[in-house]
Amino acid sequence: MDKLILLLDRTAVLFIGVAVGAVIGLAFLGGGETDEAVASAPAPIVLPAETESSEATPTECAVQFNRSLTNSLAEGEPVQIGVFGDSFGDGLWAALYRSFRGDEDFVVHQFSQQSTGFTRYRSMNILEDIEDKLDIQPIDIAVLSFGANDTQGIYSGGSGAEFMSAEWQEIVGGRVDAVVQLLRDRGAIVYWVGLPRMRRANFDAQIQQQNAFYAARMRELGVPFIDTVPLSVDENGQYAAYLPDPETGERTMARANDGIHMTGQGYGFLTRGLEQRIRGYVDNARAEAMRERERRGEGSEQAAG
């Protein structure tokens, strides 16, 4: 007898953080909330998938230098960065916005939306939402982070699939692939930011399953996966509300009281390496754009001679 699966859009469990999750790291910018829907089903067996290092590699997103980006740089236009995700994505956007603020070479757009996820398409279709946003604001670089709302089953095509079952992975994987392809078709390179260690053991087990799933999926797609777990734990690899500042070493409150989100500084800890990676990639792309302009200039001179 088939198991009856209780699925989707379950009543959200509201987590109250530091001053409402330190306004999920947006206190220094204003606006934003912290409510996040989180399911509480028992954690299944962890998938045997490896995560990739966040260290820079010779290529980004299976493309050495994205043509759209080099064209923008050659014209002296700023690099357009879009951050997509749920409320955790809100915090990542805030941190990246603060990191690039004042730098005229970069513009960081907030495309994240709370209480969204790849299992919640009855509430909002992420692919359609991203497509609508790109129609209004094209981007060169996309930063994605989802998962805190997806520790639940999924209902699609008249049937249900349990969290992390083969059917679940097929449905979610297909939706993720479509989003990555859309972004690439629109001329953007893509980064996926994994979720950090969570305080509640059962929830953390589910999140780490998703991290493994997404890391493997991104590896197949040639998308850099930024592993944030090592950046969110103490010396014993355990959840820690206070973490040393990467620059000063000072013990700093990095997690909101809900045990899920980060504080404003905490999000900055997670995005510090990503910011450097983006800057490095853009610097290399800018150099390539200049070389191409020089080659075109040389070709014109030769033709004139």
BAFI-3210 file (N, C-alpha, C; in Angstrom, 3 decimals, decimal comma, padded with zeros to 6 digits):
// residues 305
n [1|2|3|4|5|6|7|8|9|10|11|12|13|14|15|16|17|18|19|20|21|22|23|24|25|26|27|28|29|30|31|32|33|34|35|36|37|38|39|40|41|42|43|44|45|46|47|48|49|50|51|52|53|54|55|56|57|58|59|60|61|62|63|64|65|66|67|68|69|70|71|72|73|74|75|76|77|78|79|80|81|82|83|84|85|86|87|88|89|90|91|92|93|94|95|96|97|98|99|100|101|102|103|104|105|106|107|108|109|110|111|112|113|114|115|116|117|118|119|120|121|122|123|124|125|126|127|128|129|130|131|132|133|134|135|136|137|138|139|140|141|142|143|144|145|146|147|148|149|150|151|152|153|154|155|156|157|158|159|160|161|162|163|164|165|166|167|168|169|170|171|172|173|174|175|176|177|178|179|180|181|182|183|184|185|186|187|188|189|190|191|192|193|194|195|196|197|198|199|200|201|202|203|204|205|206|207|208|209|210|211|212|213|214|215|216|217|218|219|220|221|222|223|224|225|226|227|228|229|230|231|232|233|234|235|236|237|238|239|240|241|242|243|244|245|246|247|248|249|250|251|252|253|254|255|256|257|258|259|260|261|262|263|264|265|266|267|268|269|270|271|272|273|274|275|276|277|278|279|280|281|282|283|284|285|286|287|288|289|290|291|292|293|294|295|296|297|298|299|300|301|302|303|304|305]
n.u [000,857|000,589|002,390|000,906|001,548|002,227|002,252|003,970|003,772|003,362|002,293|004,059|006,918|007,779|010,681|012,315|014,785|017,883|016,915|014,708|016,051|018,260|017,278|017,690|020,303|019,944|019,778|021,468|020,709|017,996|014,559|013,081|012,390|012,253|010,899|010,741|009,829|009,996|010,274|009,655|010,236|011,497|015,022|016,296|018,637|021,901|023,016|025,626|027,473|030,043|031,280|032,393|035,403|035,567|037,534|039,044|038,850|040,323|038,314|035,072|031,818|031,809|032,673|035,275|035,646|032,866|031,055|029,112|029,714|032,377|031,903|030,326|032,197|034,097|032,757|032,770|030,787|029,069|029,329|026,636|025,144|023,058|021,192|019,656|017,184|015,833|014,795|017,305|018,826|018,240|019,844|022,410|022,424|022,375|024,859|026,648|025,900|026,729|029,477|030,206|029,340|029,686|031,546|031,838|032,037|030,419|027,061|024,654|021,868|018,822|017,128|015,993|013,470|011,394|010,330|010,286|011,049|012,339|010,588|008,183|006,538|003,826|003,270|005,060|006,533|009,780|011,396|009,814|009,555|012,219|012,719|010,945|012,099|014,600|013,849|013,334|015,661|018,645|021,438|024,912|026,192|025,046|023,962|022,961|020,935|019,195|016,975|016,330|013,606|012,913|012,964|011,090|008,373|007,253|004,773|003,739|002,489|000,243|001,030|002,900|006,150|008,534|010,709|013,955|013,824|014,208|012,444|011,915|014,452|014,704|012,655|013,232|015,887|015,534|014,181|016,095|018,126|016,837|016,648|019,357|020,083|018,454|019,550|022,118|021,497|020,662|023,002|024,468|026,908|027,037|026,794|026,499|025,485|025,944|024,169|024,759|026,024|023,438|021,676|019,786|019,828|018,368|017,234|019,602|020,752|019,061|019,500|022,211|022,035|020,770|022,760|024,746|023,417|022,978|025,605|026,626|024,965|025,617|028,235|027,908|026,772|028,758|028,934|030,189|030,202|029,687|030,824|029,613|029,649|032,175|032,762|031,064|031,307|032,748|036,079|035,832|034,137|031,491|028,214|028,196|027,416|028,954|031,685|035,100|036,165|037,118|039,054|039,986|040,055|038,577|036,146|032,916|029,416|027,720|025,461|021,887|019,260|017,510|018,907|019,267|019,440|021,952|023,723|024,154|026,953|027,697|026,688|028,385|030,787|030,343|030,180|032,544|034,722|033,436|032,959|035,626|036,261|034,506|035,432|038,022|037,497|036,163|038,180|040,012|038,414|038,058|040,663|040,915|038,995|040,202|042,459|041,228|040,128|042,471|043,469|041,539|041,975|044,555|044,045|042,477|044,265|046,112|044,559|044,038|046,588]
n.v [-001,198|002,117|004,756|007,416|010,707|013,640|016,819|019,791|023,340|023,489|024,577|027,396|027,485|029,890|031,692|033,594|035,937|037,625|040,707|040,337|038,443|040,015|041,584|039,980|040,627|043,022|045,331|047,453|048,507|048,779|047,720|044,497|041,143|038,275|035,837|032,425|029,540|026,363|022,919|020,035|017,334|013,961|013,432|012,047|009,558|010,781|012,012|010,581|012,653|014,814|017,996|020,981|022,877|026,365|027,709|029,613|028,574|027,642|028,217|029,745|028,758|027,059|028,632|030,473|033,321|035,187|036,250|038,265|039,657|040,546|042,213|044,194|045,247|046,181|048,329|049,978|049,745|049,193|046,178|044,046|042,555|040,006|038,825|035,929|034,142|032,945|034,198|033,912|034,459|037,160|038,144|037,533|039,136|041,665|041,699|041,509|043,800|045,735|045,221|045,931|048,486|051,864|051,335|052,035|050,273|048,130|046,921|045,825|043,812|043,164|040,325|038,380|036,597|036,188|033,114|031,363|028,675|025,680|023,635|024,813|025,672|026,003|028,212|030,168|030,273|029,850|029,935|031,369|033,748|034,670|035,001|037,076|039,132|039,387|040,314|042,929|043,852|043,132|040,977|040,355|038,630|036,012|035,186|032,533|031,130|028,788|026,735|026,612|026,564|024,201|021,686|019,501|017,453|017,180|018,110|017,251|017,070|015,551|013,687|012,743|013,324|012,230|014,088|014,360|011,981|009,826|010,731|013,312|014,494|014,389|016,110|018,586|018,905|019,180|021,608|023,325|023,044|024,237|026,900|027,646|027,325|029,255|031,621|031,508|031,577|034,160|035,496|035,486|034,571|032,045|031,547|029,350|029,523|027,656|026,548|027,406|025,736|024,562|025,229|023,466|020,022|018,087|019,603|020,633|018,294|017,797|020,096|019,777|017,558|018,693|020,541|018,756|017,594|019,840|020,667|018,534|018,702|021,220|020,747|019,016|020,778|022,591|024,812|027,020|026,028|027,427|026,598|027,124|026,034|025,471|028,074|028,732|027,426|026,269|025,550|022,865|022,058|022,503|024,000|027,487|030,404|032,635|033,823|034,098|037,207|037,385|039,250|040,660|038,811|039,045|037,959|037,544|038,137|036,104|034,708|034,735|034,702|032,671|030,479|029,852|031,931|034,477|037,126|040,608|041,013|038,361|037,363|038,770|037,456|035,074|035,845|037,016|035,651|035,058|037,598|038,391|036,477|037,086|039,674|039,029|037,426|039,271|041,177|039,675|039,181|041,785|042,425|040,640|041,720|044,142|043,226|042,108|044,356|045,635|043,782|044,011|046,610|046,440|044,790|046,490|048,506|047,094|046,394|048,897|049,629]
n.w [000,000|-000,939|000,569|002,271|001,659|003,301|002,140|001,088|001,458|004,234|007,483|008,336|010,418|012,605|013,165|015,571|015,508|016,402|017,303|015,615|013,910|013,484|011,604|009,472|008,751|007,493|008,849|008,632|006,292|006,155|006,148|005,256|006,470|008,687|008,704|008,027|006,301|007,620|007,538|009,667|009,404|010,026|009,663|006,705|005,414|004,858|001,745|-000,237|-001,327|-002,533|-001,479|-003,088|-003,043|-002,193|-003,387|-006,000|-009,413|-012,631|-014,501|-014,597|-014,063|-016,283|-018,357|-019,713|-020,060|-019,919|-022,706|-022,797|-020,465|-020,929|-023,075|-021,866|-020,073|-021,854|-022,881|-020,776|-018,881|-015,735|-013,764|-013,467|-010,792|-009,663|-006,935|-005,936|-004,115|-000,960|002,259|003,365|001,177|001,041|003,105|002,125|-000,141|001,115|002,394|000,214|-001,158|000,656|000,585|-002,031|-002,186|-003,097|-005,011|-008,233|-010,300|-009,934|-009,529|-007,312|-007,205|-005,527|-005,793|-004,364|-002,466|000,279|001,904|-000,279|-002,598|-004,220|-003,869|-003,618|-005,703|-006,080|-004,681|-005,685|-008,810|-009,355|-011,651|-013,534|-012,121|-011,986|-014,706|-015,331|-013,820|-015,031|-017,489|-016,947|-015,654|-016,857|-016,063|-015,247|-013,539|-011,501|-008,274|-006,374|-003,780|-002,143|-000,146|002,652|002,919|001,786|002,991|002,794|001,495|-001,934|-004,270|-007,415|-010,697|-010,027|-008,155|-005,193|-003,714|-001,422|000,763|-000,452|-001,815|-004,722|-006,657|-005,729|-005,970|-008,731|-009,628|-008,308|-009,117|-011,893|-011,977|-010,927|-012,848|-015,024|-014,192|-013,994|-016,680|-017,884|-016,805|-017,878|-020,591|-020,724|-020,543|-018,139|-015,652|-013,122|-009,610|-006,866|-003,559|-000,745|002,242|005,725|008,750|010,871|013,944|015,170|015,379|013,849|011,782|010,702|009,675|007,518|005,986|005,363|003,748|001,550|000,828|-000,026|-002,174|-003,876|-004,283|-005,745|-007,953|-008,988|-009,646|-011,797|-013,579|-013,966|-012,340|-009,915|-006,530|-003,462|-000,468|002,636|005,135|006,488|007,185|009,178|011,566|014,727|016,047|016,323|014,406|014,959|015,353|015,957|017,659|017,976|016,154|014,991|013,682|010,306|009,557|011,827|013,863|016,103|018,450|017,368|017,213|015,130|014,364|014,094|016,581|015,925|015,120|012,514|010,476|009,722|011,421|010,450|010,236|010,203|007,758|006,152|006,691|005,359|002,685|002,044|000,783|-001,634|-002,687|-003,188|-005,056|-007,164|-007,803|-008,651|-010,890|-012,528|-012,872|-014,383|-016,613|-017,489|-018,247|-020,357|-022,059|-022,697|-024,022|-026,223|-027,429|-028,155|-029,978|-031,958|-032,720|-033,756|-035,908|-037,487|-038,095|-039,586|-041,754|-042,836|-043,641]
ca.u [000,000|001,413|002,417|000,285|002,558|001,746|003,161|003,964|003,145|002,931|002,283|005,423|007,405|008,405|011,848|012,594|016,228|018,403|016,112|014,079|017,108|019,102|016,613|018,477|021,497|019,595|019,563|022,254|020,138|016,576|013,639|013,329|011,850|013,024|010,099|011,178|009,091|010,913|009,575|010,297|010,202|012,739|016,074|016,669|020,071|022,617|023,510|027,086|027,986|031,110|031,178|033,585|036,039|035,188|038,710|038,871|039,318|040,685|037,133|033,882|030,565|032,111|033,010|036,477|035,224|031,552|031,080|028,287|030,442|033,516|031,355|029,946|033,417|034,741|032,008|032,887|029,559|029,255|028,927|025,339|025,073|021,733|021,186|018,374|017,057|014,768|015,240|018,749|019,337|018,168|021,030|023,574|022,379|022,750|026,301|027,327|025,630|027,616|030,863|030,439|028,801|030,690|032,364|031,034|032,175|029,481|025,724|024,125|020,411|018,123|016,076|015,551|012,117|011,203|009,378|010,258|011,924|012,082|009,467|007,023|006,114|002,409|003,263|005,740|007,400|011,049|011,856|009,042|009,878|013,535|012,591|010,313|013,052|015,646|013,267|013,423|017,041|019,629|022,570|026,119|026,550|023,922|024,280|021,761|020,978|017,880|016,990|015,791|012,177|012,711|013,111|009,736|008,003|006,858|003,630|003,858|001,921|-000,773|001,575|003,804|007,486|009,095|011,948|015,204|013,628|014,668|011,494|012,147|015,681|014,474|011,835|013,980|017,043|015,082|013,863|017,366|018,778|016,151|017,015|020,741|020,106|017,867|020,528|023,194|020,954|020,562|024,341|025,028|027,579|026,247|027,395|025,525|025,983|025,321|023,720|025,713|025,614|022,258|021,765|018,979|020,491|017,518|017,167|020,925|020,947|018,340|020,197|023,451|021,642|020,571|024,070|025,397|022,662|023,234|027,021|026,767|024,261|026,404|029,426|027,487|026,463|029,918|028,669|030,902|029,409|030,384|030,526|029,685|029,702|033,437|032,802|030,011|031,479|033,899|037,256|035,446|033,177|030,148|027,497|028,678|026,761|030,034|032,775|036,148|036,153|038,215|040,072|040,552|040,118|037,740|034,971|031,809|028,132|027,522|024,188|020,655|018,756|016,731|019,778|019,219|020,001|023,162|023,635|024,724|028,376|027,805|026,542|029,622|031,796|030,053|030,326|033,856|035,445|032,711|033,253|036,973|036,233|033,855|036,352|039,105|036,992|035,887|039,476|040,546|037,557|038,360|041,942|040,639|038,273|041,179|043,288|040,427|040,053|043,766|043,563|040,687|042,650|045,681|043,492|042,021|045,450|046,714|043,690|044,225|047,883]
ca.v [000,000|003,322|005,648|008,719|011,720|014,991|017,583|021,168|024,517|023,265|025,807|027,853|027,654|031,200|031,792|034,984|036,067|038,800|041,846|039,688|037,937|041,152|041,940|039,107|041,300|044,201|046,468|048,592|049,002|049,057|046,822|043,068|040,389|037,057|034,630|031,423|028,298|025,242|021,694|019,341|015,889|013,297|013,546|010,798|009,277|011,807|011,582|010,502|013,559|015,664|019,419|021,524|024,012|027,669|028,330|029,935|027,596|028,320|028,673|029,994|028,405|026,397|029,646|031,175|034,713|035,335|037,254|039,405|040,423|041,242|043,310|045,264|045,849|046,915|049,573|050,754|049,648|048,469|044,774|043,900|041,321|039,730|037,814|035,239|033,207|033,197|035,222|033,787|035,231|038,573|038,461|037,494|040,358|042,803|041,654|041,846|045,213|046,524|045,028|046,620|049,843|052,885|050,934|052,317|049,198|047,052|047,201|044,578|043,873|042,226|039,576|037,329|036,770|035,318|031,995|030,737|027,516|024,832|022,744|025,658|026,304|026,374|029,580|031,013|029,582|030,582|030,147|032,461|034,968|035,136|035,457|038,397|040,104|039,600|041,131|044,317|044,186|042,116|040,885|039,680|037,603|035,597|034,475|031,833|030,384|028,328|025,479|026,632|026,268|023,023|020,422|018,960|016,753|018,020|017,598|017,685|016,147|014,692|012,724|013,339|012,747|012,545|014,855|013,751|010,730|009,921|011,586|014,681|014,973|014,576|017,311|019,769|019,018|019,713|023,027|024,028|023,065|025,198|028,235|027,890|027,488|030,561|032,657|031,442|032,047|035,622|036,068|035,598|033,439|031,662|030,999|028,829|029,609|026,681|027,035|027,135|024,813|024,990|024,880|022,295|018,881|017,462|020,524|020,699|017,081|017,993|021,136|019,230|016,715|019,580|021,045|017,704|017,463|020,990|020,670|017,557|019,215|022,311|020,149|018,519|021,927|023,461|026,027|027,027|025,884|028,052|025,862|028,053|025,326|025,734|029,468|028,953|026,489|026,506|024,739|021,456|021,819|022,575|025,266|028,483|031,706|033,629|033,388|035,117|038,054|036,971|040,285|041,072|037,698|039,350|037,118|038,358|037,461|035,872|034,039|035,248|033,857|031,543|029,349|029,609|033,068|035,100|038,559|041,361|040,684|036,946|037,223|039,279|036,403|034,057|036,372|037,649|034,937|035,194|038,932|038,371|035,636|037,869|040,732|038,419|037,017|040,472|041,759|038,872|039,421|043,143|042,342|039,966|042,672|045,108|042,540|041,953|045,668|045,876|042,934|044,597|047,823|046,011|044,296|047,633|049,199|046,284|046,487|050,235|049,691]
ca.w [000,000|-001,049|001,734|002,084|001,953|003,585|001,305|000,625|002,052|005,599|008,279|008,565|011,780|012,599|014,017|015,942|015,674|017,081|016,822|014,463|013,039|013,098|010,350|008,591|008,244|006,715|009,737|008,178|005,046|006,341|005,468|005,343|007,575|008,888|008,759|007,060|006,480|007,813|007,897|010,777|009,199|010,423|008,653|006,048|005,340|004,106|000,440|-000,322|-002,357|-002,044|-001,746|-003,722|-002,378|-002,727|-003,985|-007,412|-010,370|-013,883|-015,200|-013,789|-014,715|-017,554|-019,358|-019,296|-019,892|-020,518|-023,766|-022,401|-019,454|-021,533|-023,888|-020,942|-019,548|-022,947|-023,051|-019,554|-018,105|-014,473|-013,702|-012,812|-010,005|-009,127|-005,873|-005,924|-003,017|000,007|003,209|003,498|000,048|001,417|003,892|001,240|-000,939|001,950|002,625|-001,038|-001,421|001,510|000,138|-003,302|-002,115|-003,340|-006,144|-009,413|-011,274|-009,609|-009,019|-006,742|-007,203|-004,655|-006,475|-003,446|-001,928|001,434|001,885|-001,596|-002,704|-005,376|-003,567|-003,321|-006,950|-006,008|-004,148|-006,664|-009,749|-009,335|-013,024|-014,120|-011,389|-012,423|-016,084|-015,290|-013,298|-016,024|-018,564|-016,500|-015,326|-017,227|-015,147|-015,722|-012,560|-010,661|-007,035|-005,953|-002,522|-001,729|000,586|004,011|002,843|000,949|003,721|002,801|000,288|-003,063|-005,027|-008,803|-011,665|-009,442|-007,196|-004,226|-003,546|-000,125|000,785|-000,846|-002,546|-006,109|-007,379|-005,249|-006,585|-010,171|-009,827|-007,886|-009,997|-013,172|-011,803|-010,759|-014,157|-015,880|-013,737|-014,403|-018,130|-018,182|-016,475|-018,875|-021,875|-020,624|-020,523|-016,792|-015,034|-011,954|-008,393|-005,897|-002,188|000,132|003,543|006,805|009,804|011,604|015,361|015,500|014,743|012,854|010,646|010,097|008,873|006,261|005,223|004,828|002,614|000,406|000,423|-000,804|-003,424|-004,741|-004,661|-006,824|-009,125|-009,543|-010,262|-013,105|-014,439|-014,101|-011,579|-008,636|-005,311|-002,342|000,760|003,762|006,416|007,204|007,619|010,168|012,678|015,589|015,732|016,357|013,343|015,513|015,263|016,910|017,500|017,895|015,295|014,880|012,498|009,428|009,427|013,114|014,796|017,260|018,606|016,895|017,103|013,708|014,088|014,682|017,660|015,434|014,822|011,066|009,760|010,232|011,668|009,339|010,132|009,858|006,309|005,574|006,792|004,336|001,323|001,872|-000,259|-002,886|-003,195|-003,748|-006,250|-008,216|-008,211|-009,405|-012,196|-013,315|-013,244|-015,488|-017,775|-017,970|-018,955|-021,622|-022,901|-023,186|-025,034|-027,433|-028,068|-028,781|-031,163|-032,988|-033,183|-034,580|-037,166|-038,288|-038,608|-040,661|-042,928|-043,388|-044,287]
c.u [000,888|001,288|001,774|001,259|001,891|002,738|002,903|003,217|002,591|003,013|003,699|005,715|008,205|009,539|012,141|014,067|016,609|017,735|015,435|015,152|018,065|018,617|017,364|019,638|021,204|019,425|020,321|021,729|018,679|015,724|013,990|012,704|012,616|012,199|010,520|010,409|010,063|010,117|010,334|010,238|011,511|013,757|016,386|018,185|020,743|023,140|025,029|027,630|029,024|030,785|032,489|034,134|035,576|036,389|038,478|039,484|039,628|039,476|036,008|032,662|030,782|032,421|034,241|036,174|033,918|031,550|030,262|029,017|031,599|033,042|030,968|031,166|034,112|034,060|032,067|031,649|029,814|028,761|027,645|025,277|023,658|021,806|019,774|018,336|015,851|015,253|016,732|019,435|019,268|019,429|022,292|023,607|022,865|024,255|027,072|027,102|026,566|029,066|031,183|029,959|029,922|031,617|031,520|031,118|031,158|028,137|025,138|022,618|019,824|016,955|015,567|014,155|011,878|010,170|009,213|011,197|011,527|011,005|008,163|006,497|004,624|002,273|003,902|006,674|008,689|011,539|011,135|009,365|011,220|013,467|011,975|011,297|014,164|015,137|013,394|014,868|017,980|020,794|023,733|026,505|025,334|024,451|022,985|021,982|019,550|018,043|016,337|014,305|011,887|012,909|011,737|009,496|007,545|005,731|003,703|003,250|000,931|-000,265|002,571|005,133|008,037|010,408|013,153|015,036|014,131|013,756|011,692|013,376|015,505|013,700|012,630|015,186|016,677|014,776|015,134|018,091|018,167|016,514|018,432|020,819|019,534|018,879|021,664|022,720|020,851|021,931|024,984|025,848|026,911|027,138|026,269|026,172|025,221|024,930|024,704|025,228|024,417|022,324|021,007|019,468|019,655|017,436|018,514|021,195|020,256|019,034|021,478|023,180|021,449|021,888|024,785|024,732|022,992|024,698|027,251|026,119|025,058|027,675|029,080|027,255|027,670|029,727|029,440|029,923|030,231|029,946|030,705|029,769|031,018|033,541|031,846|030,143|032,696|035,038|036,971|034,413|031,733|029,540|028,013|027,994|027,789|031,186|033,841|036,021|037,341|039,348|040,764|040,747|039,245|036,493|033,724|030,531|027,767|026,175|023,035|020,155|017,963|017,582|019,834|019,934|021,298|022,826|024,220|026,193|028,577|027,652|027,790|030,743|031,607|030,344|031,696|034,651|034,776|032,962|034,628|037,017|035,603|034,790|037,495|038,681|036,751|037,183|040,075|039,737|037,821|039,683|041,759|039,917|039,234|042,066|042,520|040,291|041,356|043,920|042,722|041,327|043,801|045,182|043,064|043,194|046,083|045,892|043,871|045,540|047,910]
c.v [001,240|004,187|006,984|009,786|013,068|015,959|019,080|022,171|024,247|024,552|026,197|027,907|028,936|031,232|033,258|035,113|037,289|040,025|041,462|039,325|039,006|041,707|041,283|039,845|042,555|045,436|047,692|049,168|049,393|048,077|045,382|042,448|039,089|035,794|033,676|030,138|027,142|024,029|020,945|017,837|015,264|013,325|012,194|010,630|010,310|011,229|011,551|011,355|014,472|017,113|019,901|022,686|025,298|028,390|028,545|028,847|028,317|028,845|028,911|029,613|027,863|027,378|030,398|032,648|034,898|036,500|038,487|040,289|041,195|042,391|044,492|045,999|046,683|048,263|050,448|050,723|048,886|047,039|044,677|042,536|041,169|038,617|037,242|034,258|033,520|034,256|035,112|034,527|036,718|038,993|038,469|038,745|041,549|042,858|042,032|043,307|046,085|046,414|045,841|048,068|050,868|052,563|051,065|051,220|048,081|047,615|045,867|044,714|042,802|041,594|038,424|037,641|035,736|034,229|031,391|029,540|026,668|023,795|023,515|026,371|026,612|027,794|030,556|030,167|030,384|030,888|031,329|033,788|035,536|035,678|036,848|039,467|040,404|040,413|042,618|044,744|043,039|042,120|040,160|038,504|037,307|034,832|033,855|031,139|030,068|027,097|025,481|026,326|024,926|021,690|019,790|018,183|017,730|017,338|018,143|016,620|015,160|013,659|013,426|012,604|013,181|013,300|013,966|012,358|010,917|010,832|013,053|015,256|015,228|015,860|018,570|019,991|019,602|021,197|023,862|024,138|024,129|026,632|028,585|028,128|028,835|031,673|032,678|031,943|033,565|036,287|036,196|034,361|033,230|031,147|030,483|028,874|028,617|027,295|026,632|026,041|025,397|024,494|023,600|021,100|018,266|018,314|020,606|019,473|017,217|019,026|020,592|018,241|017,580|020,165|020,023|017,548|018,604|021,064|019,707|018,073|020,332|021,788|019,628|019,661|022,833|024,798|025,982|026,946|026,429|027,369|026,793|027,358|025,585|027,150|029,743|028,049|026,859|025,565|023,249|021,113|021,892|023,957|026,218|029,813|032,817|033,038|034,477|035,912|037,672|037,980|040,597|039,922|037,900|038,469|037,957|037,541|037,334|035,258|034,730|034,253|032,654|030,326|028,998|030,721|033,548|036,521|039,280|041,041|039,230|036,695|037,727|038,251|035,390|034,547|036,973|036,974|035,053|036,559|038,957|037,567|036,379|038,962|040,171|038,012|038,222|041,158|041,003|039,084|040,806|043,146|041,673|040,912|043,699|044,475|042,399|043,283|045,989|045,045|043,500|045,852|047,487|045,533|045,429|048,366|048,438|046,388|047,841|050,335|048,931]
c.w [000,000|000,194|001,389|002,526|002,212|002,996|001,314|001,474|003,430|006,377|008,631|010,057|011,804|013,606|014,294|016,249|016,464|016,485|015,516|013,444|012,600|011,772|009,198|007,929|007,465|007,581|009,262|006,881|005,196|005,567|005,692|006,558|007,691|008,896|007,656|007,322|006,552|008,245|008,970|010,628|009,631|009,297|008,042|006,034|004,447|002,802|000,412|-001,448|-001,747|-002,323|-002,331|-002,924|-003,006|-003,322|-005,473|-008,284|-011,670|-014,646|-014,209|-014,622|-016,120|-018,683|-018,875|-019,048|-020,651|-021,504|-023,399|-021,400|-020,076|-022,422|-023,014|-020,427|-020,618|-023,178|-021,805|-018,678|-016,796|-014,577|-012,886|-012,125|-009,461|-008,096|-005,766|-004,755|-002,161|000,989|003,498|002,354|000,298|002,160|003,059|000,363|-000,120|002,161|001,364|-001,405|-000,604|001,035|-001,117|-003,285|-002,269|-004,488|-007,403|-010,471|-011,060|-009,143|-008,557|-006,570|-006,282|-005,413|-005,610|-002,928|-000,841|001,170|000,504|-001,604|-003,897|-005,112|-003,439|-004,565|-006,976|-005,454|-005,125|-007,506|-009,892|-010,740|-013,664|-013,444|-011,836|-013,855|-016,132|-014,824|-014,300|-017,213|-018,233|-016,284|-015,715|-016,235|-015,818|-014,827|-011,694|-009,456|-006,528|-004,615|-002,088|-000,830|001,951|004,036|002,186|001,664|003,912|001,521|-000,775|-003,814|-006,443|-009,713|-011,079|-008,468|-006,286|-004,150|-002,202|-000,260|000,511|-001,459|-003,975|-006,917|-007,004|-005,942|-008,078|-010,431|-009,498|-008,793|-011,348|-013,098|-011,655|-012,095|-015,060|-015,498|-014,178|-015,909|-018,551|-017,941|-017,485|-020,232|-021,898|-020,429|-019,157|-016,438|-013,671|-010,832|-007,504|-004,511|-001,320|001,470|004,642|007,751|010,548|013,046|015,695|014,688|013,628|011,594|009,938|009,226|007,522|005,372|004,614|003,700|001,367|-000,080|-000,448|-002,170|-004,388|-005,169|-005,819|-008,108|-009,798|-010,216|-011,651|-014,093|-014,684|-013,412|-010,268|-007,459|-004,148|-001,059|001,957|005,112|007,152|007,745|008,771|011,393|013,520|015,212|015,743|015,290|013,800|015,306|016,327|016,623|017,359|017,091|015,235|013,585|011,617|009,337|010,748|014,098|016,020|017,272|018,355|016,826|015,640|013,370|014,775|015,726|017,176|015,125|013,356|010,306|010,414|010,684|010,456|009,138|009,719|008,376|005,595|005,622|005,653|002,926|001,045|000,754|-001,612|-003,505|-003,857|-005,044|-007,427|-008,730|-009,052|-010,802|-013,098|-013,745|-014,427|-016,764|-018,363|-018,755|-020,317|-022,581|-023,493|-024,251|-026,344|-028,169|-028,784|-030,045|-032,299|-033,566|-034,107|-035,941|-038,076|-038,897|-039,740|-041,932|-043,616|-044,142|-045,578]
res [m|d|k|l|i|l|l|l|d|r|t|a|v|l|f|i|g|v|a|v|g|a|v|i|g|l|a|f|l|g|g|g|e|t|d|e|a|v|a|s|a|p|a|p|i|v|l|p|a|e|t|e|s|s|e|a|t|p|t|e|c|a|v|q|f|n|r|s|l|t|n|s|l|a|e|g|e|p|v|q|i|g|v|f|g|d|s|f|g|d|g|l|w|a|a|l|y|r|s|f|r|g|d|e|d|f|v|v|h|q|f|s|q|q|s|t|g|f|t|r|y|r|s|m|n|i|l|e|d|i|e|d|k|l|d|i|q|p|i|d|i|a|v|l|s|f|g|a|n|d|t|q|g|i|y|s|g|g|s|g|a|e|f|m|s|a|e|w|q|e|i|v|g|g|r|v|d|a|v|v|q|l|l|r|d|r|g|a|i|v|y|w|v|g|l|p|r|m|r|r|a|n|f|d|a|q|i|q|q|q|n|a|f|y|a|a|r|m|r|e|l|g|v|p|f|i|d|t|v|p|l|s|v|d|e|n|g|q|y|a|a|y|l|p|d|p|e|t|g|e|r|t|m|a|r|a|n|d|g|i|h|m|t|g|q|g|y|g|f|l|t|r|g|l|e|q|r|i|r|g|y|v|d|n|a|r|a|e|a|m|r|e|r|e|r|r|g|e|g|s|e|q|a|a|g]
***
